[in-house]
């Protein structure tokens, strides 16, 4: 599963960790140094979505169909600063920074997928955005699926940029330990409370236990695989931290597949008085209750899903061709299974597999991503 706080050392979502310390909910927590000018042609607005909670919304302008961009966990809407203006040549493009990150409020609670999804609907209501195409990268796939499931009439289509994994679309033929373990624990509790009822026994034998066994085998395979992971790049060196431009170059060479926007890096790291890169900004505190996921199984809008299959993990993996072959095989099997399940359950979906592409598709393959988005959006009824 590809998200910033579950995939560990090989995760690319956390390459640009846009984390901020907890702030008073009514304030905008991030202020870029006065010497820096964000040249991306967007208008910035803070939109109230909940009591004492405002979200940063970027508006790149444009005409025609509205498109709303959602960043992966740990990033802000500024991750699209370079990509969005090109998309805005054809559509009216917005970006939303979820609560807890960047200039959005950082309340103590409210990070469940249900609340994050309601935040998106609130932005659509306040800004009067009618039937946009919702585009989610990485973990934002869960918010896209929440809207597509709960309020399909509010959007014209859903786009998953390496985002249609278990948190966004669940299929029992693939399974997912994060979902299947709680289900097993619940059914075991029902069994122990009523040992003479055949229904919980049948469910355990026919569904829960075989699925859990499949999940455990996959988890064990992943653990064994990680034991052989070659040493990483070791992170940026002192020379890479002399400026945000230098850090961007390091990310492009080691992780992302292209220069990440400087505004995004500045919301991910503190800036020292001499212009050098300071410490990473911290993560908002997420409660155990908020971390509970939902199973999304019924996507009822037109879908475009692009998988990095297998994902490119960067040059550190290339140092060990044997490990590269094994991790590619493991990830290819997983993403191909998820792509097949999505295509089967959403037959109208356009599902693409891009081999050896960085997780940040819209940075690493900007033109190709733009082309596929345009083709999909233009095919939708007005």
C-alpha positions in Angstrom: 0.0 0.0 0.0 1.4 3.4 -1.0 0.9 6.1 1.6 3.2 8.3 3.6 2.8 6.7 7.0 2.4 3.0 6.2 4.9 2.1 3.4 8.0 2.9 5.4 11.4 3.3 3.8 10.2 2.7 0.2 7.4 5.3 0.4 7.6 8.2 -2.0 4.7 10.1 -0.6 6.9 11.1 2.4 9.6 12.4 0.1 8.1 15.8 0.5 6.8 15.7 4.0 4.5 18.7 4.3 4.0 18.4 8.0 3.3 21.3 10.4 3.1 21.4 14.2 -0.4 21.7 15.7 -1.6 25.3 15.7 -4.6 27.2 17.1 -7.4 26.1 14.7 -8.5 29.6 13.8 -5.1 30.7 12.5 -3.3 30.0 9.2 -0.1 28.3 10.4 2.3 28.7 7.5 4.0 31.9 6.4 6.7 31.8 3.7 9.8 34.0 4.2 9.2 37.4 2.8 12.2 36.9 0.4 10.4 34.1 -1.4 7.8 34.7 -4.0 5.5 31.9 -5.1 5.4 32.5 -8.9 2.7 30.0 -9.6 -0.3 32.0 -11.0 -2.9 31.1 -8.4 -5.1 33.1 -6.2 -5.1 32.0 -2.5 -8.3 31.9 -0.4 -9.0 30.5 3.0 -12.4 28.7 3.0 -14.3 27.9 6.3 -15.4 24.3 6.2 -16.1 23.6 9.9 -16.2 25.4 13.2 -12.8 27.2 13.6 -11.4 25.3 10.6 -10.3 27.0 7.3 -8.7 25.3 4.3 -6.3 26.9 1.9 -7.7 26.8 -1.6 -5.6 27.7 -4.6 -7.4 28.9 -7.8 -5.3 28.8 -10.9 -8.2 30.2 -13.0 -9.0 29.0 -16.5 -12.3 28.4 -18.2 -14.6 25.4 -18.8 -15.0 22.4 -16.6 -13.9 22.8 -13.0 -11.1 20.5 -11.9 -10.2 20.1 -8.2 -6.7 18.8 -7.3 -6.2 16.9 -4.0 -2.6 16.3 -2.7 -1.3 13.1 -1.1 -0.9 12.8 2.6 1.9 15.1 3.8 1.7 17.4 0.8 -0.3 20.6 0.2 -2.0 21.9 -2.9 1.3 23.6 -3.8 2.6 20.3 -5.0 0.6 21.1 -8.1 2.1 24.6 -8.6 3.9 23.6 -11.8 1.3 21.1 -13.2 -1.9 23.1 -12.5 -1.1 26.1 -14.7 -0.7 23.8 -17.7 -4.1 22.1 -16.9 -5.7 25.6 -16.5 -5.1 26.3 -20.2 -8.1 24.0 -20.7 -10.2 24.0 -17.5 -10.8 26.0 -14.4 -8.4 24.5 -11.9 -8.5 24.6 -8.1 -6.4 22.9 -5.4 -7.3 22.1 -1.8 -4.9 21.7 1.1 -6.5 19.4 3.7 -6.7 20.3 7.3 -3.5 19.9 9.3 -1.1 20.9 6.5 0.3 24.0 5.0 -1.8 27.2 5.4 -4.9 25.2 6.4 -6.0 25.1 10.0 -4.6 22.3 12.2 -7.3 21.3 14.6 -6.8 18.6 17.2 -9.4 16.4 15.7 -11.2 15.8 12.4 -8.8 13.7 10.3 -11.2 10.8 9.6 -11.9 10.1 5.9 -15.6 11.1 6.7 -14.6 14.5 8.0 -12.0 15.1 5.2 -14.6 14.2 2.6 -17.1 16.6 4.2 -14.4 19.3 4.0 -14.2 18.9 0.2 -18.0 19.1 -0.1 -17.9 22.3 2.0 -15.3 23.9 -0.3 -17.5 23.0 -3.3 -20.5 24.6 -1.6 -18.7 27.8 -0.5 -17.1 28.4 -3.8 -20.1 27.2 -5.8 -18.0 24.7 -7.8 -20.5 22.7 -9.8 -19.7 19.1 -10.8 -16.0 19.2 -11.0 -13.6 16.4 -11.9 -11.9 15.4 -8.6 -8.3 14.5 -9.0 -6.5 12.8 -6.1 -2.8 11.8 -5.8 -1.8 8.9 -3.5 -3.6 8.9 -0.2 -6.1 11.5 -1.5 -7.7 8.6 -3.3 -9.6 7.9 -0.2 -11.2 11.4 -0.2 -12.0 11.0 -3.9 -13.7 7.7 -3.2 -15.6 9.2 -0.3 -17.1 11.9 -2.5 -17.7 9.5 -5.4 -19.5 7.1 -3.1 -21.4 9.5 -0.8 -22.1 12.3 -3.3 -21.6 11.0 -6.8 -24.0 13.6 -8.2 -21.7 16.4 -7.0 -18.8 15.4 -9.3 -18.5 14.7 -13.0 -15.6 12.2 -12.6 -12.9 10.8 -10.4 -9.2 10.6 -11.3 -6.7 8.5 -9.2 -3.1 9.3 -9.8 -1.3 6.3 -8.3 -4.1 6.4 -5.7 -6.5 3.5 -6.3 -5.0 1.3 -3.6 -6.8 -0.4 -0.7 -7.7 2.9 1.1 -9.5 4.1 -2.1 -10.9 0.9 -3.5 -11.3 -2.4 -1.7 -11.8 -5.7 -3.4 -11.8 -9.0 -1.4 -10.0 -10.9 -4.2 -7.0 -8.7 -3.4 -7.6 -8.1 0.3 -6.0 -5.6 2.6 -4.7 -6.4 6.1 -5.7 -2.9 7.3 -9.3 -3.8 6.6 -9.4 -7.5 7.0 -7.9 -7.7 10.5 -10.5 -5.5 12.2 -13.3 -7.5 10.3 -11.8 -10.8 11.6 -11.5 -9.4 15.1 -15.2 -8.3 15.1 -16.4 -11.7 13.8 -14.3 -13.6 16.3 -16.0 -11.5 19.0 -19.4 -12.4 17.7 -18.4 -16.1 17.5 -17.2 -16.2 21.1 -20.4 -14.5 22.3 -22.6 -17.0 20.4 -20.8 -20.3 19.9 -24.0 -22.1 18.8 -24.8 -19.7 15.9 -23.8 -21.1 12.5 -23.7 -17.8 10.7 -20.5 -16.3 12.3 -18.8 -19.7 12.0 -19.6 -20.0 8.3 -18.4 -16.4 7.7 -15.1 -17.2 9.5 -14.5 -20.4 7.5 -15.6 -19.2 4.1 -14.5 -15.6 4.1 -12.6 -14.1 7.1 -9.9 -16.8 7.7 -9.0 -17.5 4.0 -8.7 -13.8 3.3 -6.7 -13.2 6.5 -4.4 -16.1 5.5 -3.9 -14.5 2.1 -3.1 -11.1 3.8 -0.6 -12.7 6.2 1.3 -14.5 3.4 1.5 -11.2 1.5 2.7 -9.4 4.7 5.3 -12.0 5.4 6.6 -11.8 1.8 6.9 -8.0 2.2 8.8 -8.4 5.5 11.2 -10.9 4.0 11.7 -8.6 1.0 12.5 -5.6 3.1 15.2 -7.5 4.9 17.2 -7.5 1.7 16.6 -3.8 0.9 19.9 -2.1 -0.1 21.2 0.9 1.9 19.4 4.1 0.9 20.8 7.3 -0.4 21.1 8.5 3.2 19.1 11.7 2.7 20.3 15.1 1.5 23.8 16.2 2.4 24.8 19.6 3.8 25.3 21.0 0.3 21.8 20.0 -0.6 20.4 22.1 2.3 22.1 25.4 1.4 18.9 26.5 -0.4 15.5 25.3 -1.3 16.5 25.2 -5.0 19.4 22.9 -4.0 17.0 20.7 -2.1 14.6 20.5 -5.0 17.5 19.3 -7.2 18.3 16.6 -4.7 14.7 15.4 -4.7 14.6 15.4 -8.5 17.8 13.3 -8.7 17.0 10.9 -5.9 13.2 10.6 -5.5 10.5 12.5 -7.3 11.6 12.3 -10.9 11.5 16.1 -11.4 11.9 19.3 -9.4 9.1 19.6 -6.8 7.7 23.1 -6.6 9.7 25.3 -4.2 6.6 26.5 -2.5 5.8 22.9 -1.5 9.3 22.4 -0.1 8.9 25.6 1.9 5.7 24.3 3.5 7.5 21.0 4.3 10.7 22.5 5.9 11.4 25.5 8.0 13.6 28.2 6.5 16.7 29.4 8.2 17.5 33.2 8.4 20.3 32.7 5.8 17.9 31.1 3.3 19.1 27.6 3.9 16.7 24.7 4.7 15.8 24.1 8.3 14.2 21.2 10.1 11.1 19.4 8.7 7.8 20.7 9.9 6.0 18.3 12.2 2.9 16.1 11.6 -0.5 16.9 13.0 -1.6 14.6 15.8 -4.0 12.0 14.4 -6.2 10.1 16.9 -6.7 6.3 16.7 -10.4 6.9 15.9 -9.5 9.2 13.0 -7.2 6.5 11.6 -10.0 4.1 11.0 -10.5 3.6 7.3 -13.6 2.8 5.2 -14.1 0.2 2.6 -15.0 1.8 -0.7 -16.4 -0.8 -3.0 -19.0 1.1 -5.2 -17.5 3.9 -7.2 -20.5 5.4 -9.1 -18.8 8.0 -11.3 -16.6 7.8 -14.4 -13.1 6.9 -13.4 -9.5 7.3 -14.7 -6.9 5.5 -12.7 -3.2 5.5 -13.4 -0.9 3.2 -11.6 2.8 3.4 -11.3 3.2 -0.3 -11.9 5.8 -1.1 -10.8 6.7 2.2 -9.1 10.3 3.6 -9.6 11.9 3.8 -6.2 14.9 5.8 -7.3 18.6 5.2 -7.9 19.4 3.7 -4.5 17.4 0.6 -5.5 19.2 0.3 -8.8 22.4 -0.4 -6.9 21.2 -4.0 -6.3 19.7 -5.5 -9.5 18.6 -8.6 -7.7 16.6 -6.7 -5.1 15.2 -4.4 -7.9 13.9 -7.5 -9.7 12.3 -8.8 -6.5 10.6 -5.5 -5.5 9.4 -4.9 -9.0 7.8 -8.4 -9.1 6.2 -7.9 -5.8 4.7 -4.5 -6.6 3.7 -5.5 -10.1 1.7 -8.4 -8.9 0.0 -6.2 -6.3 -0.9 -3.2 -8.6 -1.9 -5.5 -11.5 -4.3 -7.3 -9.1 -5.8 -4.0 -7.9 -6.1 -2.7 -11.5 -7.9 -5.9 -12.6 -10.3 -5.6 -9.6 -11.0 -2.0 -10.3 -11.6 -2.7 -14.0 -13.9 -5.6 -13.2 -16.0 -3.8 -10.7 -16.1 -0.4 -12.5 -16.2 -1.7 -16.2 -16.3 1.8 -17.6 -13.1 2.9 -15.8 -10.0 3.8 -17.9 -7.2 2.0 -16.0 -3.6 2.6 -17.1 -0.4 0.9 -15.9 2.8 3.0 -16.3 5.9 0.9 -15.6 8.9 2.3 -13.7 7.4 5.7 -13.0 7.9 7.7 -9.9 4.9 7.9 -7.5 4.6 11.6 -8.4 3.2 10.9 -11.9 2.2 14.5 -12.6 5.8 15.6 -11.9 7.8 12.7 -13.4 5.5 12.4 -16.5 3.9 15.8 -16.6 3.0 15.8 -20.3 1.7 12.3 -20.4 -0.4 12.9 -17.3 -1.8 16.1 -18.8 -2.7 14.2 -22.0 -4.6 11.5 -20.2 -6.4 13.9 -18.0 -7.5 16.0 -21.0 -8.7 12.9 -22.9 -10.7 11.7 -19.9 -12.2 15.1 -19.0 -13.1 15.9 -22.5 -14.9 12.6 -22.8 -17.3 13.4 -20.0 -20.8 14.7 -20.7 -21.3 18.4 -20.0 
